Amino acid sequence: MDEMYNFQVNDMTCGHCVATVEKAVKSVDGAAKVDIDLGTHAVKIESGKPATTFAKAITEAGYTGELRG
């Protein structure tokens, strides 16, 4: 069953940042549902993969992803 994860990525500042973060998420799970709101720096991910794998991918892409409860 898929989980919903909410990340706060405060260093996302433009459309290119959004595309980079989305690509990083999709590299972990190509079937993940990703919703990114640049205005609030929120990244919502729906996936069966663990949150830690997404946090690592976001970090490796050059951003700081903080998991929200």
Biotite code that builds the C-alpha atoms (Angstrom):
import biotite.structure as struc

atoms = struc.array([
    struc.Atom([0.000, 0.000, 0.000], chain_id="A", res_id=1, res_name="MET", atom_name="CA", element="C"),
    struc.Atom([1.266, 3.474, -0.867], chain_id="A", res_id=2, res_name="ASP", atom_name="CA", element="C"),
    struc.Atom([2.148, 6.036, 1.785], chain_id="A", res_id=3, res_name="GLU", atom_name="CA", element="C"),
    struc.Atom([1.845, 9.817, 1.527], chain_id="A", res_id=4, res_name="MET", atom_name="CA", element="C"),
    struc.Atom([4.991, 11.755, 2.450], chain_id="A", res_id=5, res_name="TYR", atom_name="CA", element="C"),
    struc.Atom([5.210, 15.514, 2.874], chain_id="A", res_id=6, res_name="ASN", atom_name="CA", element="C"),
    struc.Atom([8.610, 17.095, 2.448], chain_id="A", res_id=7, res_name="PHE", atom_name="CA", element="C"),
    struc.Atom([9.548, 20.717, 2.976], chain_id="A", res_id=8, res_name="GLN", atom_name="CA", element="C"),
    struc.Atom([12.223, 21.762, 0.476], chain_id="A", res_id=9, res_name="VAL", atom_name="CA", element="C"),
    struc.Atom([12.956, 25.393, 1.348], chain_id="A", res_id=10, res_name="ASN", atom_name="CA", element="C"),
    struc.Atom([15.843, 25.798, -1.087], chain_id="A", res_id=11, res_name="ASP", atom_name="CA", element="C"),
    struc.Atom([13.598, 25.180, -4.118], chain_id="A", res_id=12, res_name="MET", atom_name="CA", element="C"),
    struc.Atom([13.312, 28.636, -5.711], chain_id="A", res_id=13, res_name="THR", atom_name="CA", element="C"),
    struc.Atom([12.351, 28.238, -9.385], chain_id="A", res_id=14, res_name="CYS", atom_name="CA", element="C"),
    struc.Atom([10.805, 26.018, -12.021], chain_id="A", res_id=15, res_name="GLY", atom_name="CA", element="C"),
    struc.Atom([14.143, 24.368, -12.733], chain_id="A", res_id=16, res_name="HIS", atom_name="CA", element="C"),
    struc.Atom([14.403, 23.441, -9.034], chain_id="A", res_id=17, res_name="CYS", atom_name="CA", element="C"),
    struc.Atom([10.945, 21.878, -9.175], chain_id="A", res_id=18, res_name="VAL", atom_name="CA", element="C"),
    struc.Atom([11.897, 19.835, -12.256], chain_id="A", res_id=19, res_name="ALA", atom_name="CA", element="C"),
    struc.Atom([15.130, 18.673, -10.607], chain_id="A", res_id=20, res_name="THR", atom_name="CA", element="C"),
    struc.Atom([13.371, 17.584, -7.406], chain_id="A", res_id=21, res_name="VAL", atom_name="CA", element="C"),
    struc.Atom([10.637, 15.806, -9.381], chain_id="A", res_id=22, res_name="GLU", atom_name="CA", element="C"),
    struc.Atom([13.264, 13.995, -11.467], chain_id="A", res_id=23, res_name="LYS", atom_name="CA", element="C"),
    struc.Atom([15.051, 12.915, -8.275], chain_id="A", res_id=24, res_name="ALA", atom_name="CA", element="C"),
    struc.Atom([11.803, 11.535, -6.825], chain_id="A", res_id=25, res_name="VAL", atom_name="CA", element="C"),
    struc.Atom([10.971, 9.702, -10.058], chain_id="A", res_id=26, res_name="LYS", atom_name="CA", element="C"),
    struc.Atom([14.469, 8.166, -10.104], chain_id="A", res_id=27, res_name="SER", atom_name="CA", element="C"),
    struc.Atom([13.513, 6.341, -6.893], chain_id="A", res_id=28, res_name="VAL", atom_name="CA", element="C"),
    struc.Atom([9.999, 5.368, -7.989], chain_id="A", res_id=29, res_name="ASP", atom_name="CA", element="C"),
    struc.Atom([8.885, 6.115, -11.531], chain_id="A", res_id=30, res_name="GLY", atom_name="CA", element="C"),
    struc.Atom([5.278, 5.362, -10.584], chain_id="A", res_id=31, res_name="ALA", atom_name="CA", element="C"),
    struc.Atom([5.221, 7.754, -7.598], chain_id="A", res_id=32, res_name="ALA", atom_name="CA", element="C"),
    struc.Atom([2.618, 10.505, -7.580], chain_id="A", res_id=33, res_name="LYS", atom_name="CA", element="C"),
    struc.Atom([4.427, 13.804, -7.037], chain_id="A", res_id=34, res_name="VAL", atom_name="CA", element="C"),
    struc.Atom([2.789, 17.147, -6.250], chain_id="A", res_id=35, res_name="ASP", atom_name="CA", element="C"),
    struc.Atom([5.121, 20.117, -5.851], chain_id="A", res_id=36, res_name="ILE", atom_name="CA", element="C"),
    struc.Atom([4.015, 23.571, -4.699], chain_id="A", res_id=37, res_name="ASP", atom_name="CA", element="C"),
    struc.Atom([6.830, 26.048, -5.303], chain_id="A", res_id=38, res_name="LEU", atom_name="CA", element="C"),
    struc.Atom([5.012, 28.779, -3.366], chain_id="A", res_id=39, res_name="GLY", atom_name="CA", element="C"),
    struc.Atom([5.029, 26.801, -0.114], chain_id="A", res_id=40, res_name="THR", atom_name="CA", element="C"),
    struc.Atom([8.095, 24.669, -0.960], chain_id="A", res_id=41, res_name="HIS", atom_name="CA", element="C"),
    struc.Atom([5.978, 21.574, -0.330], chain_id="A", res_id=42, res_name="ALA", atom_name="CA", element="C"),
    struc.Atom([6.689, 18.259, -2.032], chain_id="A", res_id=43, res_name="VAL", atom_name="CA", element="C"),
    struc.Atom([4.008, 15.593, -1.618], chain_id="A", res_id=44, res_name="LYS", atom_name="CA", element="C"),
    struc.Atom([4.944, 12.083, -2.661], chain_id="A", res_id=45, res_name="ILE", atom_name="CA", element="C"),
    struc.Atom([2.651, 9.068, -2.795], chain_id="A", res_id=46, res_name="GLU", atom_name="CA", element="C"),
    struc.Atom([4.629, 5.852, -3.068], chain_id="A", res_id=47, res_name="SER", atom_name="CA", element="C"),
    struc.Atom([5.236, 2.424, -1.604], chain_id="A", res_id=48, res_name="GLY", atom_name="CA", element="C"),
    struc.Atom([8.959, 3.164, -1.231], chain_id="A", res_id=49, res_name="LYS", atom_name="CA", element="C"),
    struc.Atom([10.365, 4.324, 2.139], chain_id="A", res_id=50, res_name="PRO", atom_name="CA", element="C"),
    struc.Atom([10.583, 8.068, 2.828], chain_id="A", res_id=51, res_name="ALA", atom_name="CA", element="C"),
    struc.Atom([14.319, 7.788, 3.493], chain_id="A", res_id=52, res_name="THR", atom_name="CA", element="C"),
    struc.Atom([14.989, 6.853, -0.134], chain_id="A", res_id=53, res_name="THR", atom_name="CA", element="C"),
    struc.Atom([13.249, 10.030, -1.310], chain_id="A", res_id=54, res_name="PHE", atom_name="CA", element="C"),
    struc.Atom([15.070, 12.169, 1.263], chain_id="A", res_id=55, res_name="ALA", atom_name="CA", element="C"),
    struc.Atom([18.391, 10.765, 0.016], chain_id="A", res_id=56, res_name="LYS", atom_name="CA", element="C"),
    struc.Atom([17.497, 11.386, -3.650], chain_id="A", res_id=57, res_name="ALA", atom_name="CA", element="C"),
    struc.Atom([16.448, 14.986, -2.919], chain_id="A", res_id=58, res_name="ILE", atom_name="CA", element="C"),
    struc.Atom([19.695, 15.573, -1.013], chain_id="A", res_id=59, res_name="THR", atom_name="CA", element="C"),
    struc.Atom([21.777, 14.032, -3.808], chain_id="A", res_id=60, res_name="GLU", atom_name="CA", element="C"),
    struc.Atom([20.030, 16.399, -6.258], chain_id="A", res_id=61, res_name="ALA", atom_name="CA", element="C"),
    struc.Atom([21.395, 19.304, -4.218], chain_id="A", res_id=62, res_name="GLY", atom_name="CA", element="C"),
    struc.Atom([18.392, 20.225, -2.082], chain_id="A", res_id=63, res_name="TYR", atom_name="CA", element="C"),
    struc.Atom([17.441, 19.925, 1.567], chain_id="A", res_id=64, res_name="THR", atom_name="CA", element="C"),
    struc.Atom([14.271, 17.871, 2.003], chain_id="A", res_id=65, res_name="GLY", atom_name="CA", element="C"),
    struc.Atom([12.789, 17.837, 5.485], chain_id="A", res_id=66, res_name="GLU", atom_name="CA", element="C"),
    struc.Atom([10.101, 15.229, 6.125], chain_id="A", res_id=67, res_name="LEU", atom_name="CA", element="C"),
    struc.Atom([6.990, 16.684, 7.757], chain_id="A", res_id=68, res_name="ARG", atom_name="CA", element="C"),
    struc.Atom([4.780, 14.654, 10.063], chain_id="A", res_id=69, res_name="GLY", atom_name="CA", element="C"),
])
